Amino acid sequence: MRLLLSARQHGWHPAAWRVAEGPVFATSALLDLARRAEQAGFDAVLFGQPALPDAAPCDGREERLHLDALPLMGAAIATTARIGLGGHWPFDVAEPFHVARVLATLDHLSGGRAAWITGMSGADMLRRRYPYLPPLDDDAAARRAAELVEVAASLWDSWEDRGFVADQASGLFADPARVHPILHEGPFFAVRGPLNVPRPVQGRPVIIHHDRGPGPLRRAIAPLADVILADCPTQADARALQDSLAAARHGGAPLLVISVMPVLAHSDADAARRAQALDALAPCRTPRFVGTPDGFAAVLSRWHDAGACDGFDLRPAAVPQDLDLICERVLPMLGRAPFPPAAHPGATLRDRLGLQRPASKFATA
């Protein structure tokens, strides 16, 4: 079972900030959370994840102040050693050379622990923040997203694994025969390449797509992603999505990871009271689990054992209460321990998730 933790300083319930202890805005909190997730045995911590789909419109009451995911990843590299680190970088505000260069750099700095969380910012946000960008309909936005991923992958591949030589005796820094221009010209991007950073440790950083439901974007990205994050309220929904992903991709579907927000306590009654108290401060329509750590671990195990998914993206309703119970009670019941054997030094995020390291498509025989 793959286990990811989506990081948010106070938690994922919209009222979490109102019951938080200590400073309401602490820049070190997310780094502390990443260290805690590593010690508990999570496979990866994800930064910058957008709110769940039914988040209320901004009325000044919801926590909307979030640090940028990519600098957070860089800072977390220095404070962790084994856990994977993912950052959200939306398709509609990204350029392929910039994405490829930044993610390759983070993958080298982390020793192969970087992941790119993809998705869309949405038309409303683009109009507010990037009014100069031409609006695209859903089909065109999906085509642009797919082309962006394909160009970034080609740039990561533009250096073969043995392209970086750095032979001081001969004076050969890079082998020109193993570094390739990609010469891409498409509807949305024209990129000559090659990348000016050697090939990432993982070959390509893990691509985690935040799925928002059926439509052109899912059809375009499912064949290109390594992991799909989805909100599926039932096992039947998860199995239907798995079938859809398998049909869209030849040679194996991406991993399916289900996002879930738990509200936990030592008894079902106490958990229900906690949920009611949070809802009284800010309504939350997000599907969630309310109950004990034992009950939560049992539900996750049932879904995984039934083949409904490959793992879970846990989103604690409130930090530290729910995160404490997840780390101290839930993960041990799921067989996780601090620094599990799979997390030996030098293991990449692909190793932890059971994903193959792709070969460069330019590799010579």
N, C-alpha and C positions, 0 to 999 in steps of 0.2 A: 504494500500500500504506500503510494507516494503521499507525502504530507507537506503542504506549503502553508505559510503564514502570511496573510496580507497585513501589512503594518499600517497602523493609524495611531497617533499618540494617545488618544483617549478611548478609542474603540469605535465600533461601526454603528451602534445605535445612535440616532441623531441627538439623543439627550445625554450621551456619555460625558461630554465636556462639562455638563452641569453637576455631575456627581463626582468629578475628578478631584483627587487630593493633590495638593502642591500647586506649582505654577500652571496656569492654563496653557501657556506656550513655552515649552522648554525644548531647545534645539537638540539636547542630548538624549531626549526620551526615545527617539526612534533608533538611535545607535544602541542604547541599552536594550531595547526590544530585540534587535538583531542578535546581540550577544546571548540574550536569554533563549531565543529560538534555537541557536546553535547548540547551547548546552543541553536543551531538552531533546534534541535529536531530529528537528525538522530538516527536510531536504533543502528548502529554500525559503527566503523571506522576500516578499514582493513590496516594492515601494511605489507610491504614486497611483495606486489603483483607484479608478473613479468610483463614485458612489454607486450603489446598486440601482437598477433601472427605475425603481419607483420612488426615488428620493424626492422630497417635497420641493417645490419651487423656492428659490432663495427669498426668504422674508426677514433676514437678519437674525434668525434664531438658530440656524444650523451652523455647525463648525465648517467653515469654508477656507480656512487658512492652512495651506499645505505647502511644505517645502518641495523643491524640485527633486524629482526622483534620481536624476543622473549624478548630481553632486553627492546625494545621500549614498548612492552605490559606492562612489569613490571613497567616501569617509568610512563606510562600513567595511571596505576591503582591509583597512588598517586595523580594525578592531575585531575581526573574525578571521578564522583560518580554514574552515571546512565547509560552511554552509553556502549554498547557492544564493546569488543576489540578482534580483530582477528589477528592472525599472520600466515604468510606463512611458512610452513615446508614441503619441498618436500618429496614425498614417497621414492624416490630412494636414499636419503641420511639419512634416518631415521630408528631408531630401536624402536620397540614397547614399551619396558619398559621405555626408555628414554622419548619418546613422552608422555606416560601415566603419568609419574611422573611429568614432567614439566607442562603439561596442567592442571593436577589436582591441583598442587600448585598454578598456576595462577588463577584458578577458585576459590579456597579458598581465595586467597588474594583479589580478586576483588568482592567477594560476589556473584559469579555466573554470571560473564559477559564474560567469555572466549570462544573463538572459534578457531578452528584449520582449517586453509586454506590449503587444500591439492592440489596436482598437481605433475607434473614431472619437474625435472631440465633439462632433456634432455641428450642424449648421448654425444653431443659435450662438454657440461659443465662437465660431469662426467669424460671424458677423460682428460680434462685439470686439474681438481682439485682433482679428486679421481682416479688416474690411477691404483691403486691396486684393485679397485672393478671390479669383472667380468662383462663383458657386457651381457645384457639380451635383447632378442628380445621383440617385443611389447607384445606378449601373456604372456611370462614369467614375464615381468615387471608388467603387470596388475595383474597376480596371486599373485605376491609378495605384491603389493599394497593392494589388498583385504585382504590378510592374515594379513598384518600389522594393518589395521583398525580393523579387527575382534579381534586380540590379544589385542590391546589397549583397545577396548571396554570391553573385558573380565577382563582386569586388573582394569578398573574403577569399574566394577561390583563386583570385588573380595571382596570388603568391602560392606556389606549390610548397609543400612542407620542407623541401630542401632548397628553396629559393634563397633563403638567408644563409650565407656562407660565413662571412666575417673571418676569412683566412688571412691572418696577419702576415704569414710567411710569403704567400703568393701575391698579396695585395688585392685579392678578390673579395669584395664586400658582399655582392649579390650575384647570383648566376643569372645572366640575362635570358638564358634558355628556359628558365623556370619562373620567370616573372612576366605576366602577360597583360597587355591592354585588352579590355573587354569589348571596346568599340560598339557600345550599345546606342542605338537610336530608336526610340519608340514614340508612342503618342504623347507621353508626358515627360520623358526624361531623355537627355542625350549625355552619355558619360563615356569618356574614352578609357579612363583607368590607365594603369593599374592603381590599386590602393597604395598609399605611401606608408603603410604599416604592414609588417609581415603577417602571415596567416595566423588567425587566432589559435590559442592552445587547443580549443575544442573543434578546430576546423571551422565551425560556424557557431556563434553563440546560440543558445537554446532560444527558439522563437515560441513564445507563449501568446496565443491569441485569446483576447477577452471577447467571447461570443455574446452577441446581443439578440440572437434568435435567427430564424430562417430568413433568407434573402440573398441578394447578390453578393454581399460581403462574405458571408459564410461559404458560398459556393466558390468564391475566388480564392479565399485564404486557406480553407481546410486542406487542400492538397499541398500547401507550402509550410504549414505550421508543425512544430514538434509536439505541442501541448495545446489543448483547447480547454479554457476555463469557461464553465457554463453554470447557469442557475437553473437547475432541474428540480421541481418540487416533488416528483415521484420517480420511482425506479423505472416505471414504464416510459416516462419522458426521457430518462437517461439512456435507456436501451434504444429508443427510437433515434436519438441523436447519434449514438454509436453506429447504428446501421447507416444513417445518412453520411457520417464521416467516412466509413469504410467504402461506401459506394463512390464517394468523391475522390478517393485516393487509391491508386494502384500500388501494390507492394507494401501494404500495412497502413492502418489508420493512425492518426496522432493519438497520444494519450488523452483520455478524457478525465478532467479533474473538476469536481463539483464544488462550487462555493457554498458555504453554509455559515450562518451567524448563530452561535450558541449563547444562550443566557443560562448560566449554571449556578447551582447552589447544592448544599449537602442533602437537601430533601426536595422532592417535587413541589411541595407546598411553598417552601422558601424561594425556589426558582420562579414559581408563578407570581409570588409577591414582588420579587425583583423586577420581573417583566412588566407588571402592572404599574409599579412605581416609575419606571423609565418611560412607559407610554404616557403616563399622566403629565410628564414634563414635556414630551414631544412625541406625537403619534408616529408609529413606525409600522408600515405595511409590508415590510420585507419579510418573506418566509424565513422562519428561524426554528431552532430547537430550543425548547424550554424544559429543563429537567436537571438530573444529576449527572456528574461526570461518568458514572457507571452506565447510565442509560444512554448517554451520548456516544460513548465508546462502542456500546452494543449496536446502536443504529449504524454507525460508520462501518463496523465489521459486517453487518448484514448486507449492506449495499455492496461492499467490496466482494464478499464471498459469493454473492449472487451474480457477480460479473457485470453489475450495472455501471461501474466506473473503475478507473485505475487509481484514484486517490481523491484527496479533498484539499480545498483551499479554505483554511479556517480563518474566520473573521470575528474575533472576540467582540461581544456586544459592548463591554466596558472593560477598560484596563485600569488597575491591575486585576480586578476581581476574577474576570473570566479567563484572562491569560494565566493567572496563577493556577487555577484549577485545571486548565488544559495541560500545562507543563507538568504539574505535580501529580495529576491523577489520570487524565485521559491518555496521554502518550505512553506512560508505562503500561497501561492496560492494552494498548495496541502493539506492545512489544518493542517500543522505542526506549532507548537508554541514552544518557549523555554520551556524546561522541561515539555513535554506533560503529561497529567494525567496518561498515561500508564507507565510512568517512575518513579513511586513512589519509595521511598527508599526501598530497599529489593527486587525489581523486578529483575528477572534474564533476561539474553538475550533470553532464551527460552520463557519466559513470553512475552517479547516484540515482538518476531517473531510469537507468537501463536503456539509454538511447545510444545508437551507434554514432561514432565519429565519422562524418561524411568525408569522402575523398574529394580533392579538388577536381572539378570537371575539366581542368586544363592539364591534369597530371599526365606526364609522359610515361610511356611504357617502361 
